[in-house]
């Protein structure tokens, strides 16, 4: 699933299945979240989003649950 999130440079799309890790971004006082993703070619990308850690956690958990529900109905 794709999520639209705001970064310091504007909106970006995060592919939830490509997220490898995420954590509070302490360089911005912990108010933002750093998200690391893996690209199709195996390289890693990082984005700092203007959403706190709990908002990102909830959005990713909901997206992953929806994806899981979709895959269970197609199995």
HELIX and SHEET records of a PDB file:
HELIX    1   1 UNK A   16  UNK A   18  5                                   3    
HELIX    2   2 UNK A   26  UNK A   28  5                                   3    
HELIX    3   3 UNK A   53  UNK A   73  1                                  21    
SHEET    1   A 2 UNK A   2  UNK A   7  0                                        
SHEET    2   A 2 UNK A  10  UNK A  15 -1                                        
SHEET    1   B 3 UNK A  19  UNK A  25  0                                        
SHEET    2   B 3 UNK A  32  UNK A  38 -1                                        
SHEET    3   B 3 UNK A  44  UNK A  49 -1                                        
END                                                                             
